[in-house]
Amino acid sequence: TQEPPPDKPPEAISIDVQYDGTVLWNGTATSPTDMRAYIKDAAAKDPQPEVHLSVDRRAKYDYAASVLFAVQRGGLKKIGFVADANGAL
């Protein structure tokens, strides 16, 4: 018998919040307006991609909170926090 091909891993979006509030979408700096458009496009996909959110430990809480709020408000459901190499979020 032949085994079915393995499922393709779900698409993942990497969002990094830098210490100065700069937001990187898959490694590219983005404006709040562009990020909202990216979120809208990603939320319309089926299945939705996973969001991997990484926040620099020196970043203000407000920076991270505003990005998380935008992602959730935009309709993305699968959001996870990524720890750095030292285990800090």
PDB file with one MODEL, atoms N, CA, C and O in Angstrom:
MODEL        1
ATOM      1  N   THR A   1       0.836  -1.192   0.000  1.00  0.00           N
ATOM      2  CA  THR A   1       0.000   0.000   0.000  1.00  0.00           C
ATOM      3  C   THR A   1       0.875   1.248   0.000  1.00  0.00           C
ATOM      4  O   THR A   1       1.988   1.272   0.526  1.00  0.00           O
ATOM      5  N   GLN A   2       0.324   2.257  -0.604  1.00  0.00           N
ATOM      6  CA  GLN A   2       1.078   3.506  -0.683  1.00  0.00           C
ATOM      7  C   GLN A   2       0.528   4.494   0.351  1.00  0.00           C
ATOM      8  O   GLN A   2      -0.683   4.686   0.461  1.00  0.00           O
ATOM      9  N   GLU A   3       1.432   5.111   1.099  1.00  0.00           N
ATOM     10  CA  GLU A   3       1.003   6.076   2.102  1.00  0.00           C
ATOM     11  C   GLU A   3       0.662   7.397   1.428  1.00  0.00           C
ATOM     12  O   GLU A   3       1.295   7.781   0.444  1.00  0.00           O
ATOM     13  N   PRO A   4      -0.342   8.093   1.961  1.00  0.00           N
ATOM     14  CA  PRO A   4      -0.649   9.402   1.381  1.00  0.00           C
ATOM     15  C   PRO A   4       0.506  10.371   1.631  1.00  0.00           C
ATOM     16  O   PRO A   4       1.242  10.216   2.605  1.00  0.00           O
ATOM     17  N   PRO A   5       0.667  11.354   0.772  1.00  0.00           N
ATOM     18  CA  PRO A   5       1.765  12.313   0.991  1.00  0.00           C
ATOM     19  C   PRO A   5       1.528  13.074   2.298  1.00  0.00           C
ATOM     20  O   PRO A   5       0.384  13.294   2.695  1.00  0.00           O
ATOM     21  N   PRO A   6       2.603  13.468   2.956  1.00  0.00           N
ATOM     22  CA  PRO A   6       2.423  14.203   4.214  1.00  0.00           C
ATOM     23  C   PRO A   6       1.736  15.540   3.950  1.00  0.00           C
ATOM     24  O   PRO A   6       1.933  16.179   2.917  1.00  0.00           O
ATOM     25  N   ASP A   7       0.925  15.933   4.924  1.00  0.00           N
ATOM     26  CA  ASP A   7       0.269  17.231   4.793  1.00  0.00           C
ATOM     27  C   ASP A   7       1.313  18.328   4.772  1.00  0.00           C
ATOM     28  O   ASP A   7       2.329  18.269   5.465  1.00  0.00           O
ATOM     29  N   LYS A   8       1.032  19.329   3.957  1.00  0.00           N
ATOM     30  CA  LYS A   8       1.918  20.478   3.906  1.00  0.00           C
ATOM     31  C   LYS A   8       1.789  21.219   5.242  1.00  0.00           C
ATOM     32  O   LYS A   8       0.674  21.449   5.711  1.00  0.00           O
ATOM     33  N   PRO A   9       2.914  21.593   5.857  1.00  0.00           N
ATOM     34  CA  PRO A   9       2.794  22.310   7.126  1.00  0.00           C
ATOM     35  C   PRO A   9       2.045  23.624   6.913  1.00  0.00           C
ATOM     36  O   PRO A   9       2.139  24.229   5.844  1.00  0.00           O
ATOM     37  N   PRO A  10       1.308  24.062   7.922  1.00  0.00           N
ATOM     38  CA  PRO A  10       0.558  25.302   7.755  1.00  0.00           C
ATOM     39  C   PRO A  10       1.497  26.480   7.529  1.00  0.00           C
ATOM     40  O   PRO A  10       2.604  26.533   8.063  1.00  0.00           O
ATOM     41  N   GLU A  11       1.027  27.410   6.732  1.00  0.00           N
ATOM     42  CA  GLU A  11       1.797  28.622   6.488  1.00  0.00           C
ATOM     43  C   GLU A  11       1.948  29.361   7.818  1.00  0.00           C
ATOM     44  O   GLU A  11       1.041  29.354   8.649  1.00  0.00           O
ATOM     45  N   ALA A  12       3.081  29.984   8.002  1.00  0.00           N
ATOM     46  CA  ALA A  12       3.304  30.752   9.233  1.00  0.00           C
ATOM     47  C   ALA A  12       3.781  32.157   8.871  1.00  0.00           C
ATOM     48  O   ALA A  12       4.576  32.348   7.951  1.00  0.00           O
ATOM     49  N   ILE A  13       3.279  33.118   9.611  1.00  0.00           N
ATOM     50  CA  ILE A  13       3.683  34.506   9.452  1.00  0.00           C
ATOM     51  C   ILE A  13       4.503  34.869  10.682  1.00  0.00           C
ATOM     52  O   ILE A  13       4.092  34.610  11.813  1.00  0.00           O
ATOM     53  N   SER A  14       5.648  35.460  10.454  1.00  0.00           N
ATOM     54  CA  SER A  14       6.502  35.887  11.548  1.00  0.00           C
ATOM     55  C   SER A  14       6.349  37.396  11.723  1.00  0.00           C
ATOM     56  O   SER A  14       6.619  38.167  10.803  1.00  0.00           O
ATOM     57  N   ILE A  15       5.917  37.804  12.903  1.00  0.00           N
ATOM     58  CA  ILE A  15       5.821  39.227  13.224  1.00  0.00           C
ATOM     59  C   ILE A  15       6.767  39.494  14.385  1.00  0.00           C
ATOM     60  O   ILE A  15       6.656  38.886  15.450  1.00  0.00           O
ATOM     61  N   ASP A  16       7.694  40.410  14.160  1.00  0.00           N
ATOM     62  CA  ASP A  16       8.666  40.769  15.187  1.00  0.00           C
ATOM     63  C   ASP A  16       8.447  42.218  15.595  1.00  0.00           C
ATOM     64  O   ASP A  16       8.380  43.109  14.747  1.00  0.00           O
ATOM     65  N   VAL A  17       8.337  42.446  16.893  1.00  0.00           N
ATOM     66  CA  VAL A  17       8.232  43.799  17.421  1.00  0.00           C
ATOM     67  C   VAL A  17       9.605  44.149  17.997  1.00  0.00           C
ATOM     68  O   VAL A  17      10.065  43.524  18.953  1.00  0.00           O
ATOM     69  N   GLN A  18      10.248  45.151  17.409  1.00  0.00           N
ATOM     70  CA  GLN A  18      11.577  45.563  17.828  1.00  0.00           C
ATOM     71  C   GLN A  18      11.494  46.473  19.058  1.00  0.00           C
ATOM     72  O   GLN A  18      10.423  46.985  19.381  1.00  0.00           O
ATOM     73  N   TYR A  19      12.601  46.668  19.727  1.00  0.00           N
ATOM     74  CA  TYR A  19      12.630  47.474  20.953  1.00  0.00           C
ATOM     75  C   TYR A  19      12.141  48.900  20.738  1.00  0.00           C
ATOM     76  O   TYR A  19      11.615  49.521  21.662  1.00  0.00           O
ATOM     77  N   ASP A  20      12.314  49.435  19.502  1.00  0.00           N
ATOM     78  CA  ASP A  20      11.921  50.821  19.230  1.00  0.00           C
ATOM     79  C   ASP A  20      10.507  50.939  18.653  1.00  0.00           C
ATOM     80  O   ASP A  20      10.078  52.026  18.264  1.00  0.00           O
ATOM     81  N   GLY A  21       9.783  49.809  18.602  1.00  0.00           N
ATOM     82  CA  GLY A  21       8.420  49.820  18.083  1.00  0.00           C
ATOM     83  C   GLY A  21       8.305  49.457  16.622  1.00  0.00           C
ATOM     84  O   GLY A  21       7.193  49.325  16.111  1.00  0.00           O
ATOM     85  N   THR A  22       9.425  49.292  15.928  1.00  0.00           N
ATOM     86  CA  THR A  22       9.388  48.860  14.536  1.00  0.00           C
ATOM     87  C   THR A  22       8.788  47.465  14.465  1.00  0.00           C
ATOM     88  O   THR A  22       9.113  46.597  15.275  1.00  0.00           O
ATOM     89  N   VAL A  23       7.912  47.255  13.494  1.00  0.00           N
ATOM     90  CA  VAL A  23       7.273  45.949  13.324  1.00  0.00           C
ATOM     91  C   VAL A  23       7.782  45.332  12.021  1.00  0.00           C
ATOM     92  O   VAL A  23       7.746  45.963  10.964  1.00  0.00           O
ATOM     93  N   LEU A  24       8.252  44.099  12.115  1.00  0.00           N
ATOM     94  CA  LEU A  24       8.711  43.355  10.944  1.00  0.00           C
ATOM     95  C   LEU A  24       7.682  42.288  10.615  1.00  0.00           C
ATOM     96  O   LEU A  24       7.293  41.502  11.479  1.00  0.00           O
ATOM     97  N   TRP A  25       7.244  42.263   9.366  1.00  0.00           N
ATOM     98  CA  TRP A  25       6.313  41.240   8.874  1.00  0.00           C
ATOM     99  C   TRP A  25       7.144  40.315   8.003  1.00  0.00           C
ATOM    100  O   TRP A  25       7.599  40.719   6.932  1.00  0.00           O
ATOM    101  N   ASN A  26       7.344  39.105   8.437  1.00  0.00           N
ATOM    102  CA  ASN A  26       8.207  38.146   7.732  1.00  0.00           C
ATOM    103  C   ASN A  26       9.561  38.764   7.400  1.00  0.00           C
ATOM    104  O   ASN A  26      10.095  38.579   6.306  1.00  0.00           O
ATOM    105  N   GLY A  27      10.106  39.506   8.370  1.00  0.00           N
ATOM    106  CA  GLY A  27      11.451  40.051   8.229  1.00  0.00           C
ATOM    107  C   GLY A  27      11.554  41.408   7.572  1.00  0.00           C
ATOM    108  O   GLY A  27      12.652  41.956   7.479  1.00  0.00           O
ATOM    109  N   THR A  28      10.442  41.974   7.110  1.00  0.00           N
ATOM    110  CA  THR A  28      10.458  43.261   6.425  1.00  0.00           C
ATOM    111  C   THR A  28       9.717  44.308   7.248  1.00  0.00           C
ATOM    112  O   THR A  28       8.575  44.093   7.656  1.00  0.00           O
ATOM    113  N   ALA A  29      10.372  45.444   7.489  1.00  0.00           N
ATOM    114  CA  ALA A  29       9.730  46.525   8.244  1.00  0.00           C
ATOM    115  C   ALA A  29       8.463  46.961   7.521  1.00  0.00           C
ATOM    116  O   ALA A  29       8.434  47.069   6.295  1.00  0.00           O
ATOM    117  N   THR A  30       7.417  47.208   8.304  1.00  0.00           N
ATOM    118  CA  THR A  30       6.127  47.549   7.712  1.00  0.00           C
ATOM    119  C   THR A  30       5.466  48.677   8.494  1.00  0.00           C
ATOM    120  O   THR A  30       5.701  48.849   9.690  1.00  0.00           O
ATOM    121  N   SER A  31       4.643  49.434   7.799  1.00  0.00           N
ATOM    122  CA  SER A  31       3.882  50.503   8.449  1.00  0.00           C
ATOM    123  C   SER A  31       2.596  49.910   9.016  1.00  0.00           C
ATOM    124  O   SER A  31       2.187  48.820   8.615  1.00  0.00           O
ATOM    125  N   PRO A  32       1.953  50.623   9.953  1.00  0.00           N
ATOM    126  CA  PRO A  32       0.672  50.125  10.474  1.00  0.00           C
ATOM    127  C   PRO A  32      -0.373  49.919   9.374  1.00  0.00           C
ATOM    128  O   PRO A  32      -1.140  48.958   9.422  1.00  0.00           O
ATOM    129  N   THR A  33      -0.405  50.810   8.391  1.00  0.00           N
ATOM    130  CA  THR A  33      -1.371  50.679   7.294  1.00  0.00           C
ATOM    131  C   THR A  33      -1.112  49.421   6.482  1.00  0.00           C
ATOM    132  O   THR A  33      -2.043  48.673   6.181  1.00  0.00           O
ATOM    133  N   ASP A  34       0.150  49.182   6.123  1.00  0.00           N
ATOM    134  CA  ASP A  34       0.488  47.979   5.363  1.00  0.00           C
ATOM    135  C   ASP A  34       0.215  46.725   6.190  1.00  0.00           C
ATOM    136  O   ASP A  34      -0.267  45.723   5.660  1.00  0.00           O
ATOM    137  N   MET A  35       0.520  46.779   7.484  1.00  0.00           N
ATOM    138  CA  MET A  35       0.295  45.607   8.324  1.00  0.00           C
ATOM    139  C   MET A  35      -1.187  45.244   8.364  1.00  0.00           C
ATOM    140  O   MET A  35      -1.535  44.065   8.305  1.00  0.00           O
ATOM    141  N   ARG A  36      -2.057  46.238   8.464  1.00  0.00           N
ATOM    142  CA  ARG A  36      -3.497  45.951   8.454  1.00  0.00           C
ATOM    143  C   ARG A  36      -3.906  45.271   7.150  1.00  0.00           C
ATOM    144  O   ARG A  36      -4.734  44.360   7.158  1.00  0.00           O
ATOM    145  N   ALA A  37      -3.330  45.708   6.029  1.00  0.00           N
ATOM    146  CA  ALA A  37      -3.639  45.079   4.741  1.00  0.00           C
ATOM    147  C   ALA A  37      -3.128  43.641   4.706  1.00  0.00           C
ATOM    148  O   ALA A  37      -3.818  42.752   4.209  1.00  0.00           O
ATOM    149  N   TYR A  38      -1.927  43.407   5.227  1.00  0.00           N
ATOM    150  CA  TYR A  38      -1.373  42.049   5.273  1.00  0.00           C
ATOM    151  C   TYR A  38      -2.248  41.148   6.141  1.00  0.00           C
ATOM    152  O   TYR A  38      -2.518  40.000   5.788  1.00  0.00           O
ATOM    153  N   ILE A  39      -2.683  41.678   7.275  1.00  0.00           N
ATOM    154  CA  ILE A  39      -3.533  40.897   8.185  1.00  0.00           C
ATOM    155  C   ILE A  39      -4.839  40.531   7.489  1.00  0.00           C
ATOM    156  O   ILE A  39      -5.292  39.390   7.571  1.00  0.00           O
ATOM    157  N   LYS A  40      -5.439  41.494   6.810  1.00  0.00           N
ATOM    158  CA  LYS A  40      -6.706  41.244   6.113  1.00  0.00           C
ATOM    159  C   LYS A  40      -6.539  40.144   5.071  1.00  0.00           C
ATOM    160  O   LYS A  40      -7.377  39.247   4.968  1.00  0.00           O
ATOM    161  N   ASP A  41      -5.456  40.213   4.297  1.00  0.00           N
ATOM    162  CA  ASP A  41      -5.198  39.185   3.281  1.00  0.00           C
ATOM    163  C   ASP A  41      -4.995  37.816   3.922  1.00  0.00           C
ATOM    164  O   ASP A  41      -5.529  36.815   3.444  1.00  0.00           O
ATOM    165  N   ALA A  42      -4.222  37.775   5.003  1.00  0.00           N
ATOM    166  CA  ALA A  42      -3.936  36.499   5.668  1.00  0.00           C
ATOM    167  C   ALA A  42      -5.198  35.906   6.288  1.00  0.00           C
ATOM    168  O   ALA A  42      -5.396  34.691   6.249  1.00  0.00           O
ATOM    169  N   ALA A  43      -6.052  36.756   6.861  1.00  0.00           N
ATOM    170  CA  ALA A  43      -7.272  36.277   7.503  1.00  0.00           C
ATOM    171  C   ALA A  43      -8.246  35.671   6.505  1.00  0.00           C
ATOM    172  O   ALA A  43      -9.075  34.839   6.873  1.00  0.00           O
ATOM    173  N   ALA A  44      -8.152  36.084   5.239  1.00  0.00           N
ATOM    174  CA  ALA A  44      -9.056  35.581   4.207  1.00  0.00           C
ATOM    175  C   ALA A  44      -8.626  34.218   3.674  1.00  0.00           C
ATOM    176  O   ALA A  44      -9.393  33.564   2.966  1.00  0.00           O
ATOM    177  N   LYS A  45      -7.417  33.784   4.001  1.00  0.00           N
ATOM    178  CA  LYS A  45      -6.916  32.503   3.495  1.00  0.00           C
ATOM    179  C   LYS A  45      -7.584  31.342   4.222  1.00  0.00           C
ATOM    180  O   LYS A  45      -7.981  31.453   5.382  1.00  0.00           O
ATOM    181  N   ASP A  46      -7.695  30.229   3.508  1.00  0.00           N
ATOM    182  CA  ASP A  46      -8.249  29.023   4.099  1.00  0.00           C
ATOM    183  C   ASP A  46      -7.329  27.863   3.774  1.00  0.00           C
ATOM    184  O   ASP A  46      -7.243  27.476   2.609  1.00  0.00           O
ATOM    185  N   PRO A  47      -6.643  27.295   4.739  1.00  0.00           N
ATOM    186  CA  PRO A  47      -6.698  27.613   6.159  1.00  0.00           C
ATOM    187  C   PRO A  47      -5.893  28.877   6.465  1.00  0.00           C
ATOM    188  O   PRO A  47      -4.991  29.262   5.722  1.00  0.00           O
ATOM    189  N   GLN A  48      -6.244  29.491   7.560  1.00  0.00           N
ATOM    190  CA  GLN A  48      -5.519  30.682   7.981  1.00  0.00           C
ATOM    191  C   GLN A  48      -4.098  30.310   8.392  1.00  0.00           C
ATOM    192  O   GLN A  48      -3.874  29.252   8.980  1.00  0.00           O
ATOM    193  N   PRO A  49      -3.147  31.175   8.084  1.00  0.00           N
ATOM    194  CA  PRO A  49      -1.780  30.921   8.543  1.00  0.00           C
ATOM    195  C   PRO A  49      -1.660  31.133  10.051  1.00  0.00           C
ATOM    196  O   PRO A  49      -2.465  31.832  10.666  1.00  0.00           O
ATOM    197  N   GLU A  50      -0.650  30.522  10.617  1.00  0.00           N
ATOM    198  CA  GLU A  50      -0.337  30.756  12.018  1.00  0.00           C
ATOM    199  C   GLU A  50       0.460  32.054  12.113  1.00  0.00           C
ATOM    200  O   GLU A  50       1.217  32.390  11.203  1.00  0.00           O
ATOM    201  N   VAL A  51       0.289  32.774  13.207  1.00  0.00           N
ATOM    202  CA  VAL A  51       1.061  33.982  13.454  1.00  0.00           C
ATOM    203  C   VAL A  51       2.031  33.683  14.590  1.00  0.00           C
ATOM    204  O   VAL A  51       1.624  33.275  15.678  1.00  0.00           O
ATOM    205  N   HIS A  52       3.306  33.888  14.327  1.00  0.00           N
ATOM    206  CA  HIS A  52       4.335  33.709  15.338  1.00  0.00           C
ATOM    207  C   HIS A  52       4.816  35.102  15.737  1.00  0.00           C
ATOM    208  O   HIS A  52       5.516  35.764  14.971  1.00  0.00           O
ATOM    209  N   LEU A  53       4.444  35.538  16.921  1.00  0.00           N
ATOM    210  CA  LEU A  53       4.746  36.883  17.403  1.00  0.00           C
ATOM    211  C   LEU A  53       5.941  36.848  18.337  1.00  0.00           C
ATOM    212  O   LEU A  53       5.949  36.137  19.341  1.00  0.00           O
ATOM    213  N   SER A  54       6.943  37.625  17.987  1.00  0.00           N
ATOM    214  CA  SER A  54       8.150  37.724  18.801  1.00  0.00           C
ATOM    215  C   SER A  54       8.330  39.185  19.196  1.00  0.00           C
ATOM    216  O   SER A  54       8.283  40.079  18.351  1.00  0.00           O
ATOM    217  N   VAL A  55       8.534  39.416  20.481  1.00  0.00           N
ATOM    218  CA  VAL A  55       8.654  40.780  20.994  1.00  0.00           C
ATOM    219  C   VAL A  55      10.008  40.938  21.679  1.00  0.00           C
ATOM    220  O   VAL A  55      10.361  40.158  22.562  1.00  0.00           O
ATOM    221  N   ASP A  56      10.755  41.948  21.267  1.00  0.00           N
ATOM    222  CA  ASP A  56      12.030  42.241  21.909  1.00  0.00           C
ATOM    223  C   ASP A  56      11.768  42.537  23.385  1.00  0.00           C
ATOM    224  O   ASP A  56      10.834  43.267  23.717  1.00  0.00           O
ATOM    225  N   ARG A  57      12.578  41.982  24.253  1.00  0.00           N
ATOM    226  CA  ARG A  57      12.335  42.143  25.689  1.00  0.00           C
ATOM    227  C   ARG A  57      12.464  43.588  26.144  1.00  0.00           C
ATOM    228  O   ARG A  57      11.985  43.943  27.221  1.00  0.00           O
ATOM    229  N   ARG A  58      13.110  44.432  25.333  1.00  0.00           N
ATOM    230  CA  ARG A  58      13.261  45.848  25.688  1.00  0.00           C
ATOM    231  C   ARG A  58      12.125  46.706  25.138  1.00  0.00           C
ATOM    232  O   ARG A  58      12.059  47.902  25.420  1.00  0.00           O
ATOM    233  N   ALA A  59      11.235  46.102  24.357  1.00  0.00           N
ATOM    234  CA  ALA A  59      10.131  46.862  23.747  1.00  0.00           C
ATOM    235  C   ALA A  59       9.105  47.252  24.804  1.00  0.00           C
ATOM    236  O   ALA A  59       8.872  46.522  25.768  1.00  0.00           O
ATOM    237  N   LYS A  60       8.504  48.411  24.602  1.00  0.00           N
ATOM    238  CA  LYS A  60       7.433  48.835  25.504  1.00  0.00           C
ATOM    239  C   LYS A  60       6.242  47.906  25.329  1.00  0.00           C
ATOM    240  O   LYS A  60       5.965  47.422  24.231  1.00  0.00           O
ATOM    241  N   TYR A  61       5.547  47.668  26.427  1.00  0.00           N
ATOM    242  CA  TYR A  61       4.360  46.809  26.395  1.00  0.00           C
ATOM    243  C   TYR A  61       3.358  47.311  25.361  1.00  0.00           C
ATOM    244  O   TYR A  61       2.728  46.513  24.667  1.00  0.00           O
ATOM    245  N   ASP A  62       3.209  48.626  25.256  1.00  0.00           N
ATOM    246  CA  ASP A  62       2.232  49.208  24.323  1.00  0.00           C
ATOM    247  C   ASP A  62       2.486  48.772  22.882  1.00  0.00           C
ATOM    248  O   ASP A  62       1.538  48.558  22.126  1.00  0.00           O
ATOM    249  N   TYR A  63       3.749  48.641  22.497  1.00  0.00           N
ATOM    250  CA  TYR A  63       4.066  48.224  21.125  1.00  0.00           C
ATOM    251  C   TYR A  63       3.516  46.827  20.860  1.00  0.00           C
ATOM    252  O   TYR A  63       2.845  46.588  19.856  1.00  0.00           O
ATOM    253  N   ALA A  64       3.811  45.914  21.772  1.00  0.00           N
ATOM    254  CA  ALA A  64       3.360  44.530  21.606  1.00  0.00           C
ATOM    255  C   ALA A  64       1.842  44.444  21.654  1.00  0.00           C
ATOM    256  O   ALA A  64       1.227  43.735  20.858  1.00  0.00           O
ATOM    257  N   ALA A  65       1.239  45.170  22.594  1.00  0.00           N
ATOM    258  CA  ALA A  65      -0.215  45.120  22.752  1.00  0.00           C
ATOM    259  C   ALA A  65      -0.922  45.629  21.499  1.00  0.00           C
ATOM    260  O   ALA A  65      -1.927  45.055  21.082  1.00  0.00           O
ATOM    261  N   SER A  66      -0.410  46.695  20.898  1.00  0.00           N
ATOM    262  CA  SER A  66      -1.070  47.237  19.705  1.00  0.00           C
ATOM    263  C   SER A  66      -0.975  46.274  18.525  1.00  0.00           C
ATOM    264  O   SER A  66      -1.915  46.167  17.738  1.00  0.00           O
ATOM    265  N   VAL A  67       0.151  45.576  18.395  1.00  0.00           N
ATOM    266  CA  VAL A  67       0.295  44.598  17.310  1.00  0.00           C
ATOM    267  C   VAL A  67      -0.639  43.414  17.562  1.00  0.00           C
ATOM    268  O   VAL A  67      -1.326  42.962  16.646  1.00  0.00           O
ATOM    269  N   LEU A  68      -0.668  42.918  18.775  1.00  0.00           N
ATOM    270  CA  LEU A  68      -1.543  41.792  19.109  1.00  0.00           C
ATOM    271  C   LEU A  68      -3.003  42.170  18.873  1.00  0.00           C
ATOM    272  O   LEU A  68      -3.770  41.377  18.326  1.00  0.00           O
ATOM    273  N   PHE A  69      -3.382  43.361  19.277  1.00  0.00           N
ATOM    274  CA  PHE A  69      -4.750  43.834  19.075  1.00  0.00           C
ATOM    275  C   PHE A  69      -5.084  43.891  17.582  1.00  0.00           C
ATOM    276  O   PHE A  69      -6.163  43.465  17.172  1.00  0.00           O
ATOM    277  N   ALA A  70      -4.162  44.416  16.771  1.00  0.00           N
ATOM    278  CA  ALA A  70      -4.403  44.515  15.327  1.00  0.00           C
ATOM    279  C   ALA A  70      -4.577  43.138  14.697  1.00  0.00           C
ATOM    280  O   ALA A  70      -5.437  42.950  13.837  1.00  0.00           O
ATOM    281  N   VAL A  71      -3.766  42.183  15.122  1.00  0.00           N
ATOM    282  CA  VAL A  71      -3.845  40.821  14.576  1.00  0.00           C
ATOM    283  C   VAL A  71      -5.183  40.180  14.949  1.00  0.00           C
ATOM    284  O   VAL A  71      -5.854  39.592  14.100  1.00  0.00           O
ATOM    285  N   GLN A  72      -5.565  40.297  16.219  1.00  0.00           N
ATOM    286  CA  GLN A  72      -6.826  39.708  16.660  1.00  0.00           C
ATOM    287  C   GLN A  72      -8.023  40.405  16.022  1.00  0.00           C
ATOM    288  O   GLN A  72      -8.962  39.752  15.567  1.00  0.00           O
ATOM    289  N   ARG A  73      -7.983  41.721  15.994  1.00  0.00           N
ATOM    290  CA  ARG A  73      -9.089  42.488  15.407  1.00  0.00           C
ATOM    291  C   ARG A  73      -9.217  42.206  13.911  1.00  0.00           C
ATOM    292  O   ARG A  73     -10.311  42.253  13.349  1.00  0.00           O
ATOM    293  N   GLY A  74      -8.083  41.913  13.278  1.00  0.00           N
ATOM    294  CA  GLY A  74      -8.092  41.611  11.855  1.00  0.00           C
ATOM    295  C   GLY A  74      -8.646  40.233  11.526  1.00  0.00           C
ATOM    296  O   GLY A  74      -8.845  39.909  10.355  1.00  0.00           O
ATOM    297  N   GLY A  75      -8.899  39.416  12.551  1.00  0.00           N
ATOM    298  CA  GLY A  75      -9.539  38.129  12.320  1.00  0.00           C
ATOM    299  C   GLY A  75      -8.626  36.927  12.300  1.00  0.00           C
ATOM    300  O   GLY A  75      -9.086  35.812  12.051  1.00  0.00           O
ATOM    301  N   LEU A  76      -7.343  37.120  12.555  1.00  0.00           N
ATOM    302  CA  LEU A  76      -6.448  35.965  12.610  1.00  0.00           C
ATOM    303  C   LEU A  76      -6.630  35.263  13.952  1.00  0.00           C
ATOM    304  O   LEU A  76      -6.663  35.903  15.003  1.00  0.00           O
ATOM    305  N   LYS A  77      -6.747  33.936  13.899  1.00  0.00           N
ATOM    306  CA  LYS A  77      -7.102  33.158  15.087  1.00  0.00           C
ATOM    307  C   LYS A  77      -5.925  32.423  15.728  1.00  0.00           C
ATOM    308  O   LYS A  77      -5.888  32.268  16.949  1.00  0.00           O
ATOM    309  N   LYS A  78      -4.967  31.971  14.925  1.00  0.00           N
ATOM    310  CA  LYS A  78      -3.869  31.146  15.433  1.00  0.00           C
ATOM    311  C   LYS A  78      -2.658  32.030  15.707  1.00  0.00           C
ATOM    312  O   LYS A  78      -1.876  32.335  14.807  1.00  0.00           O
ATOM    313  N   ILE A  79      -2.520  32.435  16.972  1.00  0.00           N
ATOM    314  CA  ILE A  79      -1.449  33.355  17.348  1.00  0.00           C
ATOM    315  C   ILE A  79      -0.628  32.707  18.446  1.00  0.00           C
ATOM    316  O   ILE A  79      -1.168  32.234  19.447  1.00  0.00           O
ATOM    317  N   GLY A  80       0.657  32.690  18.252  1.00  0.00           N
ATOM    318  CA  GLY A  80       1.540  32.141  19.274  1.00  0.00           C
ATOM    319  C   GLY A  80       2.710  33.074  19.518  1.00  0.00           C
ATOM    320  O   GLY A  80       3.164  33.775  18.613  1.00  0.00           O
ATOM    321  N   PHE A  81       3.191  33.075  20.749  1.00  0.00           N
ATOM    322  CA  PHE A  81       4.355  33.879  21.089  1.00  0.00           C
ATOM    323  C   PHE A  81       5.600  33.022  20.957  1.00  0.00           C
ATOM    324  O   PHE A  81       5.608  31.850  21.332  1.00  0.00           O
ATOM    325  N   VAL A  82       6.651  33.623  20.418  1.00  0.00           N
ATOM    326  CA  VAL A  82       7.903  32.921  20.216  1.00  0.00           C
ATOM    327  C   VAL A  82       8.911  33.478  21.216  1.00  0.00           C
ATOM    328  O   VAL A  82       9.117  34.690  21.292  1.00  0.00           O
ATOM    329  N   ALA A  83       9.535  32.591  21.978  1.00  0.00           N
ATOM    330  CA  ALA A  83      10.550  33.006  22.947  1.00  0.00           C
ATOM    331  C   ALA A  83      11.888  33.137  22.251  1.00  0.00           C
ATOM    332  O   ALA A  83      12.154  32.459  21.259  1.00  0.00           O
ATOM    333  N   ASP A  84      12.732  34.016  22.780  1.00  0.00           N
ATOM    334  CA  ASP A  84      14.080  34.131  22.223  1.00  0.00           C
ATOM    335  C   ASP A  84      14.950  32.989  22.751  1.00  0.00           C
ATOM    336  O   ASP A  84      14.475  32.126  23.490  1.00  0.00           O
ATOM    337  N   ALA A  85      16.205  32.991  22.373  1.00  0.00           N
ATOM    338  CA  ALA A  85      17.099  31.890  22.738  1.00  0.00           C
ATOM    339  C   ALA A  85      17.277  31.757  24.251  1.00  0.00           C
ATOM    340  O   ALA A  85      17.632  30.687  24.744  1.00  0.00           O
ATOM    341  N   ASN A  86      17.030  32.849  24.991  1.00  0.00           N
ATOM    342  CA  ASN A  86      17.161  32.818  26.438  1.00  0.00           C
ATOM    343  C   ASN A  86      15.882  32.448  27.141  1.00  0.00           C
ATOM    344  O   ASN A  86      15.824  32.445  28.370  1.00  0.00           O
ATOM    345  N   GLY A  87      14.842  32.132  26.369  1.00  0.00           N
ATOM    346  CA  GLY A  87      13.571  31.734  26.951  1.00  0.00           C
ATOM    347  C   GLY A  87      12.657  32.889  27.295  1.00  0.00           C
ATOM    348  O   GLY A  87      11.560  32.680  27.814  1.00  0.00           O
ATOM    349  N   ALA A  88      13.096  34.113  27.011  1.00  0.00           N
ATOM    350  CA  ALA A  88      12.252  35.278  27.307  1.00  0.00           C
ATOM    351  C   ALA A  88      11.286  35.514  26.160  1.00  0.00           C
ATOM    352  O   ALA A  88      11.603  35.261  24.998  1.00  0.00           O
ATOM    353  N   LEU A  89      10.108  36.001  26.501  1.00  0.00           N
ATOM    354  CA  LEU A  89       9.135  36.335  25.470  1.00  0.00           C
ATOM    355  C   LEU A  89       9.359  37.729  24.983  1.00  0.00           C
ATOM    356  O   LEU A  89       8.635  38.201  24.106  1.00  0.00           O
TER     357      LEU A  89
ENDMDL
END
